[in-house]
Each structure stands twice: as C-alpha cells, then as structure tokens.
Amino acid sequence: MAAIICGSLAFDTIMTFEGRFAEQILPDQLHILNVSFLVPALRRDFGGCAGNIAYSLKLLGGNPLPMATVGSDGADYLARLKTLGIDAQYVRQVDDTYTAQAMIMTDRDNNQITAFHPGAMMQAHITRIEPRADVKLGIISPDGRDAMLQHAQQFKAAGIPFVFDPGQGLPMFDGPELANFIDQATWVTVNDYEGKMLSDRTGWSSAEISKRVQGLVVTLGGEGCEVWIGGEKTIVPPVKAASIVDPTGCGDAWRGALLHGLEQGWSLAKCAELGNRVGATKIASRGPQNYTL
C-alpha cells in the first residue's frame, strides 16, 4: 500500500553558528535589529517536508508518493528520488521558477533561524488527489496555502484517511480554516508551540481537538510526546539520542515513522514511540536525508 505525502521539496542550505543567538540579540534593541552571524560550516542538502518524510517512510519499508512541485532547477532532486527508489509520479516540474529553498542556521544550543523561499511550492495545488485503491493514507504537511486547503478537501472527498500536520504553515490559516482542517482530518499532529497556536485560533483545547479526530499528538522535543485520544492524554517518553549533531529534519523523520505505524494499524502511542526513536536516530546525523535505521 502507498501513502500520499503532500508537502514541499526544497534545497536546504544549512549553516552552523558556533555561538548562541541569545548572546547576539539585545532584547531592548529589537526595534532596530541588525545582526550578523559568522557561520564557518555550510552545506547544501536535499530537504523539504515531503522529501524528508518520504525518505523516512522509505527507510522503514513503506511506499511513499510525494506530491510536490520543483522548479526549473529541480533535475537533481528528481534524480535523487529515483536513486532512493521513491516514486515521483506526483512530482511536477514547473518552469520559470526555482525549487523551494530553505536557509537554516543552527546555534550551539540547537536553536534555529530559518529563511524560506517557496518558489515552485506555491503551485503545488495544480496536482489533484484522486481516489486510488492502493493508497491507504496521506498527510498534509507544510506546503503552499492553496495546496494545503485543496488537498485536505480532496483527501476527504476521496475517502483517504490523512494526518493534518501544518507545522510552520499553521500561521497562514485563521481559526475557521484550521477548524475545517481538523474536521476533515483523521489525525492531527503538532509541536507544543504549534499546539498552543492551534488552540488559541480555534478556541479548542487539546482534549477538545482530540474528540473531533481519531487522535492528536503534540510533540515536546526532548520531553517526548502527548498523545490525546477522546480527550484523554498519554505521555510517550523521549528516546535519548546517541549524540546531538543536527536537528534539521527531525520532525519529518518523526512524521515518516508515524505514517509507517499507521499503515501497520498500530495504536497512536506506539506510532509516536517509533517516531521518537527515529527522530533520535536522525538527530545524531548530518542532513535530513543522510541517516540509516
């Protein structure tokens, strides 16, 4: 069975700042913020939520179908997917624009500052989701605004259960739009910051959201996860990483593991458990698509 993964394909430029952001930013001078960070280490990786989730799910033996767009510079990414054995039938190449680009800077405490150019991602809505007998589930991860709205509707119309994981795309939507996403979704996953924003905008607590779907997961970074089902909360403990090398892509590694568990019919808590293990494995490696399980 296959899983449709809606989200971005992006080239990540990853930089390492050897200090702490907090030591460079003066809180009382934020109105005239003008800072520069020396980044001795820099590399370029294949990234984007759809690409990273597909990588994780493929490592676990799944059949990911990323649904995304690349620009005129996307030939290398298409070749990358082919090398990984990932089916790119839903990846569309758009001329006259660049593939999405993320510029990510990480400090010594693993805090990150990211600048993101969406490029071809803004046309992701041109590819539609249609019913398919071999597609068992899907996920809405951060993507173009129109794509997220339309793909959620299309998943629902096609009868395909899906995870709503808006990630950094959550601020694009108001309360009624987010409520509509939740009512269409089968599961919802957010981190603790996003979870607070989701509750603020919808007016629903985590317990209330969990009663509208089959389950809600709130990830807590190094503290593990909250799994909410029917208004009841279970804490899934964290897995300690062997070493902390690079947090980039950990959330996507977790998402891929979640999809694998859901495909197997596992409980949501067991899915989150696997996500924590895979995320801990990823954080001990460099790059969102350079680890093995």
Disulfide bonds with the S-S distance in Angstrom:
none
